[in-house]
Amino acid sequence: TKKRKTLASDKTLTKQKVQPGAALRLEPVRNTLFKQFLEKLYEEAEGRVQDKLWDQALEKLQELHEYDPRFPDPKGLRKLAELSLTPSAAPVAGISWGLVLGGVALAGTLAVGAVAVVGGGGYILYRASQHEERYTPPPPAPTEPSGGGNLQPHTGDVQVTLEWYNEADLDLHVYDPNDDEIYFDNPRIASGGELDVDANYPCEYATSSPLENVYWPRGGAPSGKYQVYVHYIIDCMDEGPVDFRVTVRVNEEVLDTYSGTISLDERVFITSFEY
């Protein structure tokens, strides 16, 4: 709480008058006490996910998704929420977890230091703790090319697409003529470029046919030199070099295609081109 007090295991956020939208930081406590608190919360919340709660939660998630695309697009979230939770499955610090929604869990990582957002009725949306220098969001809906989702990569004046062939996490980096960089931690830049598809992070939701995409909309790309890099950031238990392909399109026509192999922690220059 703001007074740095630990809630007893028989207390709930609602009873403590914690309002929807409040930000909480979980601080180190003994794992047994933490587990007791979570079990109590799940027992109270079980079976109470109603349409009103969903509407409130999805509205909050839409705000988070618009602010940071690494949060999931709320479309299709109900289907993911079919994963159920029992009190015996209540996690302790460091156990893989994620979004808690009225007793329903969506995977991520819940650990000491995680940031939580309180949803309607005292339920909690946990934003996962920092890992590998970036946050672990609940899983986004995959794109159509990377596994059957309902999102398509955009095209326009300039489009750069990275494809690879296993469940490792590769990241696409594109620099515009102003030397501004687009990548997972900076998905939009001033010139109008955007990373609209990011794949295989977190590893629990990796696909074997991933795709990442950066584009500038029609009439929006600045003139000058663009540079493209690929970074192999996490192996996701799929060890060894990874084959990949980068396709550059200008005015919706393929300018060139580049194929290569990359190893873990390697960052490779792919190409530069003029627009």
C-alpha positions as a Markdown table, in Angstrom:
| # | Residue | x | y | z |
|---|---|---|---|---|
| 1 | Thr | 0.0 | 0.0 | 0.0 |
| 2 | Lys | 1.0 | 3.7 | -0.1 |
| 3 | Lys | 1.9 | 3.4 | 3.6 |
| 4 | Arg | 4.2 | 0.4 | 2.8 |
| 5 | Lys | 2.1 | -2.0 | 4.9 |
| 6 | Thr | 1.5 | -5.6 | 3.9 |
| 7 | Leu | -2.1 | -6.7 | 3.6 |
| 8 | Ala | -3.0 | -9.7 | 5.8 |
| 9 | Ser | -4.0 | -12.9 | 4.0 |
| 10 | Asp | -7.7 | -12.5 | 5.0 |
| 11 | Lys | -8.0 | -9.0 | 3.5 |
| 12 | Thr | -9.0 | -8.1 | -0.1 |
| 13 | Leu | -8.2 | -5.1 | -2.2 |
| 14 | Thr | -11.9 | -4.2 | -2.3 |
| 15 | Lys | -12.2 | -4.2 | 1.4 |
| 16 | Gln | -9.1 | -2.0 | 1.6 |
| 17 | Lys | -10.8 | 0.5 | -0.7 |
| 18 | Val | -8.2 | 0.2 | -3.4 |
| 19 | Gln | -9.8 | 1.9 | -6.4 |
| 20 | Pro | -9.9 | 0.7 | -10.0 |
| 21 | Gly | -6.9 | 2.0 | -11.9 |
| 22 | Ala | -4.6 | 2.2 | -8.9 |
| 23 | Ala | -1.0 | 1.0 | -9.4 |
| 24 | Leu | 0.5 | -1.4 | -6.9 |
| 25 | Arg | 4.0 | -2.6 | -6.5 |
| 26 | Leu | 4.5 | -6.0 | -5.0 |
| 27 | Glu | 7.3 | -5.9 | -2.5 |
| 28 | Pro | 9.3 | -8.9 | -1.1 |
| 29 | Val | 7.4 | -10.9 | 1.4 |
| 30 | Arg | 7.7 | -14.5 | 2.6 |
| 31 | Asn | 6.4 | -16.7 | -0.1 |
| 32 | Thr | 4.0 | -18.5 | 2.2 |
| 33 | Leu | 2.3 | -15.3 | 3.1 |
| 34 | Phe | 2.1 | -14.2 | -0.5 |
| 35 | Lys | 0.6 | -17.5 | -1.5 |
| 36 | Gln | -2.0 | -17.3 | 1.3 |
| 37 | Phe | -3.0 | -13.8 | 0.1 |
| 38 | Leu | -3.4 | -15.0 | -3.5 |
| 39 | Glu | -5.4 | -18.0 | -2.5 |
| 40 | Lys | -7.8 | -15.8 | -0.5 |
| 41 | Leu | -8.2 | -13.5 | -3.5 |
| 42 | Tyr | -8.9 | -16.4 | -5.9 |
| 43 | Glu | -11.5 | -17.9 | -3.6 |
| 44 | Glu | -13.3 | -14.6 | -3.4 |
| 45 | Ala | -13.0 | -13.9 | -7.2 |
| 46 | Glu | -13.8 | -17.4 | -8.5 |
| 47 | Gly | -16.9 | -17.5 | -10.7 |
| 48 | Arg | -17.5 | -13.7 | -10.6 |
| 49 | Val | -16.2 | -12.8 | -14.1 |
| 50 | Gln | -19.3 | -11.0 | -15.5 |
| 51 | Asp | -19.7 | -9.0 | -18.7 |
| 52 | Lys | -19.4 | -5.7 | -16.8 |
| 53 | Leu | -16.0 | -6.8 | -15.4 |
| 54 | Trp | -14.9 | -7.9 | -18.8 |
| 55 | Asp | -15.9 | -4.6 | -20.4 |
| 56 | Gln | -14.0 | -2.7 | -17.7 |
| 57 | Ala | -10.9 | -4.9 | -18.1 |
| 58 | Leu | -10.9 | -4.9 | -21.9 |
| 59 | Glu | -11.3 | -1.1 | -21.9 |
| 60 | Lys | -8.2 | -0.8 | -19.7 |
| 61 | Leu | -6.3 | -3.3 | -21.9 |
| 62 | Gln | -7.2 | -1.3 | -25.0 |
| 63 | Glu | -5.7 | 1.8 | -23.4 |
| 64 | Leu | -2.5 | -0.1 | -22.5 |
| 65 | His | -2.3 | -1.6 | -26.0 |
| 66 | Glu | -2.6 | 1.8 | -27.6 |
| 67 | Tyr | 0.1 | 3.2 | -25.3 |
| 68 | Asp | 2.4 | 0.2 | -25.7 |
| 69 | Pro | 1.8 | -2.4 | -28.5 |
| 70 | Arg | 3.6 | -5.1 | -26.5 |
| 71 | Phe | 0.4 | -5.3 | -24.4 |
| 72 | Pro | -2.2 | -7.5 | -26.1 |
| 73 | Asp | -4.8 | -6.3 | -28.5 |
| 74 | Pro | -8.0 | -7.1 | -26.5 |
| 75 | Lys | -9.5 | -8.8 | -29.5 |
| 76 | Gly | -9.7 | -12.5 | -28.9 |
| 77 | Leu | -8.9 | -12.2 | -25.2 |
| 78 | Arg | -12.0 | -14.0 | -24.0 |
| 79 | Lys | -10.8 | -17.1 | -25.8 |
| 80 | Leu | -7.5 | -17.0 | -24.0 |
| 81 | Ala | -9.3 | -16.6 | -20.7 |
| 82 | Glu | -10.7 | -20.1 | -20.9 |
| 83 | Leu | -7.5 | -21.1 | -19.1 |
| 84 | Ser | -8.8 | -21.6 | -15.5 |
| 85 | Leu | -7.2 | -21.2 | -12.1 |
| 86 | Thr | -7.6 | -23.2 | -8.9 |
| 87 | Pro | -6.4 | -22.0 | -5.5 |
| 88 | Ser | -3.9 | -24.8 | -5.4 |
| 89 | Ala | -2.3 | -23.3 | -8.4 |
| 90 | Ala | -1.7 | -20.0 | -6.8 |
| 91 | Pro | 1.8 | -18.9 | -7.6 |
| 92 | Val | 4.6 | -17.7 | -5.4 |
| 93 | Ala | 7.2 | -15.1 | -6.3 |
| 94 | Gly | 9.1 | -16.0 | -9.4 |
| 95 | Ile | 6.6 | -18.5 | -10.8 |
| 96 | Ser | 5.3 | -18.1 | -14.3 |
| 97 | Trp | 1.9 | -16.3 | -14.2 |
| 98 | Gly | 0.6 | -13.1 | -15.6 |
| 99 | Leu | -2.9 | -11.6 | -16.0 |
| 100 | Val | -5.3 | -12.3 | -13.2 |
| 101 | Leu | -8.9 | -11.5 | -14.1 |
| 102 | Gly | -11.6 | -12.5 | -11.7 |
| 103 | Gly | -9.9 | -15.8 | -10.9 |
| 104 | Val | -8.8 | -16.4 | -14.5 |
| 105 | Ala | -5.2 | -16.5 | -15.4 |
| 106 | Leu | -3.4 | -15.6 | -18.6 |
| 107 | Ala | 0.3 | -16.5 | -18.7 |
| 108 | Gly | 3.2 | -14.1 | -18.2 |
| 109 | Thr | 5.6 | -13.8 | -15.3 |
| 110 | Leu | 4.4 | -12.7 | -11.8 |
| 111 | Ala | 7.3 | -12.0 | -9.5 |
| 112 | Val | 8.4 | -9.8 | -6.7 |
| 113 | Gly | 8.5 | -6.2 | -8.1 |
| 114 | Ala | 5.7 | -6.8 | -10.5 |
| 115 | Val | 3.3 | -3.9 | -11.2 |
| 116 | Ala | -0.4 | -4.5 | -10.9 |
| 117 | Val | -3.4 | -2.5 | -12.1 |
| 118 | Val | -6.6 | -2.9 | -10.2 |
| 119 | Gly | -9.6 | -3.6 | -12.4 |
| 120 | Gly | -13.3 | -3.2 | -11.6 |
| 121 | Gly | -14.5 | -5.0 | -8.5 |
| 122 | Gly | -11.1 | -5.3 | -6.9 |
| 123 | Tyr | -9.7 | -7.7 | -9.5 |
| 124 | Ile | -6.1 | -7.4 | -10.5 |
| 125 | Leu | -4.5 | -7.1 | -13.9 |
| 126 | Tyr | -0.8 | -7.9 | -13.3 |
| 127 | Arg | 1.7 | -6.3 | -15.7 |
| 128 | Ala | 4.6 | -8.7 | -15.6 |
| 129 | Ser | 8.0 | -8.0 | -13.9 |
| 130 | Gln | 10.9 | -6.8 | -16.0 |
| 131 | His | 12.9 | -9.5 | -17.7 |
| 132 | Glu | 15.7 | -9.3 | -20.2 |
| 133 | Glu | 15.5 | -5.5 | -20.0 |
| 134 | Arg | 11.9 | -5.4 | -21.2 |
| 135 | Tyr | 8.4 | -6.1 | -19.7 |
| 136 | Thr | 6.6 | -9.4 | -20.4 |
| 137 | Pro | 3.1 | -8.6 | -21.5 |
| 138 | Pro | 0.2 | -11.1 | -21.7 |
| 139 | Pro | 0.3 | -12.7 | -25.1 |
| 140 | Pro | -0.8 | -10.7 | -28.1 |
| 141 | Ala | -3.0 | -12.2 | -30.8 |
| 142 | Pro | -0.6 | -13.6 | -33.4 |
| 143 | Thr | -0.6 | -12.2 | -36.9 |
| 144 | Glu | -2.1 | -14.2 | -39.7 |
| 145 | Pro | 1.3 | -15.1 | -41.3 |
| 146 | Ser | 2.7 | -16.2 | -37.9 |
| 147 | Gly | 0.0 | -18.6 | -36.8 |
| 148 | Gly | -3.6 | -17.8 | -37.7 |
| 149 | Gly | -4.4 | -14.6 | -35.8 |
| 150 | Asn | -6.6 | -11.8 | -37.0 |
| 151 | Leu | -4.0 | -9.1 | -37.6 |
| 152 | Gln | -2.2 | -8.5 | -40.9 |
| 153 | Pro | 1.1 | -6.6 | -41.3 |
| 154 | His | 0.6 | -3.2 | -42.8 |
| 155 | Thr | 2.2 | -1.9 | -46.0 |
| 156 | Gly | 2.8 | 1.5 | -47.5 |
| 157 | Asp | 5.6 | 3.7 | -48.8 |
| 158 | Val | 8.2 | 1.6 | -47.1 |
| 159 | Gln | 7.8 | -1.9 | -45.6 |
| 160 | Val | 10.4 | -4.2 | -44.0 |
| 161 | Thr | 9.4 | -7.7 | -43.0 |
| 162 | Leu | 11.4 | -10.2 | -41.0 |
| 163 | Glu | 10.5 | -13.9 | -41.1 |
| 164 | Trp | 12.2 | -16.9 | -39.5 |
| 165 | Tyr | 11.6 | -20.6 | -39.0 |
| 166 | Asn | 11.6 | -21.6 | -35.3 |
| 167 | Glu | 10.5 | -20.4 | -31.9 |
| 168 | Ala | 13.5 | -18.2 | -31.1 |
| 169 | Asp | 13.0 | -14.5 | -30.5 |
| 170 | Leu | 14.5 | -12.4 | -33.2 |
| 171 | Asp | 14.0 | -8.6 | -33.4 |
| 172 | Leu | 13.8 | -6.4 | -36.4 |
| 173 | His | 15.5 | -2.9 | -36.2 |
| 174 | Val | 15.0 | -0.2 | -38.9 |
| 175 | Tyr | 16.6 | 3.2 | -38.9 |
| 176 | Asp | 14.9 | 6.1 | -40.9 |
| 177 | Pro | 16.8 | 8.8 | -42.7 |
| 178 | Asn | 16.8 | 10.9 | -39.5 |
| 179 | Asp | 18.6 | 8.0 | -37.8 |
| 180 | Asp | 15.6 | 7.3 | -35.6 |
| 181 | Glu | 15.3 | 3.6 | -34.7 |
| 182 | Ile | 12.2 | 1.4 | -34.7 |
| 183 | Tyr | 12.3 | -1.8 | -32.7 |
| 184 | Phe | 10.4 | -3.6 | -29.9 |
| 185 | Asp | 11.1 | -1.0 | -27.3 |
| 186 | Asn | 10.5 | 2.0 | -29.6 |
| 187 | Pro | 7.7 | 0.8 | -31.9 |
| 188 | Arg | 6.7 | 4.2 | -33.2 |
| 189 | Ile | 8.9 | 7.1 | -34.3 |
| 190 | Ala | 8.3 | 10.8 | -35.3 |
| 191 | Ser | 8.6 | 10.2 | -39.1 |
| 192 | Gly | 5.5 | 7.9 | -39.0 |
| 193 | Gly | 7.2 | 4.5 | -39.0 |
| 194 | Glu | 5.8 | 1.8 | -36.9 |
| 195 | Leu | 6.5 | -1.8 | -35.7 |
| 196 | Asp | 3.0 | -3.2 | -36.1 |
| 197 | Val | 3.8 | -6.9 | -35.6 |
| 198 | Asp | 6.3 | -8.3 | -33.0 |
| 199 | Ala | 6.7 | -12.0 | -32.6 |
| 200 | Asn | 7.8 | -14.8 | -30.2 |
| 201 | Tyr | 7.9 | -12.8 | -27.0 |
| 202 | Pro | 7.3 | -14.1 | -24.4 |
| 203 | Cys | 8.6 | -17.5 | -25.2 |
| 204 | Glu | 5.5 | -19.3 | -23.8 |
| 205 | Tyr | 3.6 | -18.0 | -26.8 |
| 206 | Ala | 6.2 | -18.4 | -29.5 |
| 207 | Thr | 5.2 | -19.7 | -32.9 |
| 208 | Ser | 7.3 | -21.7 | -35.3 |
| 209 | Ser | 6.5 | -19.4 | -38.2 |
| 210 | Pro | 6.9 | -15.9 | -36.8 |
| 211 | Leu | 7.0 | -12.5 | -38.5 |
| 212 | Glu | 7.9 | -9.0 | -37.6 |
| 213 | Asn | 6.9 | -6.0 | -39.7 |
| 214 | Val | 7.9 | -2.3 | -39.8 |
| 215 | Tyr | 6.2 | 0.1 | -42.2 |
| 216 | Trp | 5.6 | 3.8 | -43.1 |
| 217 | Pro | 2.0 | 4.5 | -44.4 |
| 218 | Arg | 1.3 | 5.8 | -47.8 |
| 219 | Gly | 2.5 | 9.4 | -48.3 |
| 220 | Gly | 4.3 | 9.3 | -44.9 |
| 221 | Ala | 7.8 | 8.0 | -45.5 |
| 222 | Pro | 10.6 | 10.6 | -45.4 |
| 223 | Ser | 13.1 | 10.6 | -48.3 |
| 224 | Gly | 16.6 | 9.3 | -47.7 |
| 225 | Lys | 18.5 | 6.3 | -46.6 |
| 226 | Tyr | 17.0 | 3.5 | -44.5 |
| 227 | Gln | 19.0 | 0.9 | -42.6 |
| 228 | Val | 17.9 | -2.6 | -41.5 |
| 229 | Tyr | 19.4 | -4.8 | -38.7 |
| 230 | Val | 18.4 | -8.2 | -37.2 |
| 231 | His | 19.1 | -9.0 | -33.5 |
| 232 | Tyr | 18.9 | -12.6 | -32.1 |
| 233 | Ile | 17.8 | -11.8 | -28.5 |
| 234 | Ile | 16.4 | -15.0 | -26.8 |
| 235 | Asp | 16.7 | -18.6 | -27.9 |
| 236 | Cys | 13.4 | -19.7 | -26.2 |
| 237 | Met | 14.9 | -23.2 | -25.6 |
| 238 | Asp | 15.4 | -23.5 | -29.4 |
| 239 | Glu | 19.2 | -23.6 | -29.4 |
| 240 | Gly | 21.5 | -23.1 | -32.4 |
| 241 | Pro | 21.7 | -20.6 | -35.3 |
| 242 | Val | 18.5 | -19.4 | -36.9 |
| 243 | Asp | 17.8 | -19.0 | -40.6 |
| 244 | Phe | 15.8 | -15.9 | -41.5 |
| 245 | Arg | 14.6 | -13.8 | -44.4 |
| 246 | Val | 14.1 | -10.0 | -44.7 |
| 247 | Thr | 11.9 | -8.5 | -47.4 |
| 248 | Val | 12.1 | -4.8 | -48.3 |
| 249 | Arg | 9.1 | -3.3 | -50.2 |
| 250 | Val | 8.9 | 0.2 | -51.6 |
| 251 | Asn | 5.5 | 1.5 | -52.8 |
| 252 | Glu | 4.2 | -2.0 | -52.1 |
| 253 | Glu | 6.6 | -3.6 | -54.6 |
| 254 | Val | 9.4 | -5.9 | -53.5 |
| 255 | Leu | 12.7 | -4.1 | -53.7 |
| 256 | Asp | 14.9 | -6.9 | -52.5 |
| 257 | Thr | 15.0 | -10.0 | -50.3 |
| 258 | Tyr | 17.8 | -11.1 | -48.0 |
| 259 | Ser | 18.4 | -14.5 | -46.5 |
| 260 | Gly | 20.9 | -15.3 | -43.7 |
| 261 | Thr | 21.7 | -17.2 | -40.5 |
| 262 | Ile | 22.1 | -15.6 | -37.1 |
| 263 | Ser | 23.4 | -16.8 | -33.7 |
| 264 | Leu | 22.2 | -16.0 | -30.2 |
| 265 | Asp | 23.1 | -12.4 | -29.1 |
| 266 | Glu | 24.3 | -11.5 | -32.6 |
| 267 | Arg | 23.2 | -8.3 | -34.2 |
| 268 | Val | 23.5 | -8.3 | -38.0 |
| 269 | Phe | 23.4 | -5.5 | -40.5 |
| 270 | Ile | 21.1 | -6.5 | -43.4 |
| 271 | Thr | 21.0 | -3.7 | -45.9 |
| 272 | Ser | 20.5 | 0.0 | -46.5 |
| 273 | Phe | 18.4 | 1.5 | -49.3 |
| 274 | Glu | 17.2 | 4.8 | -50.6 |
| 275 | Tyr | 13.6 | 6.0 | -50.8 |
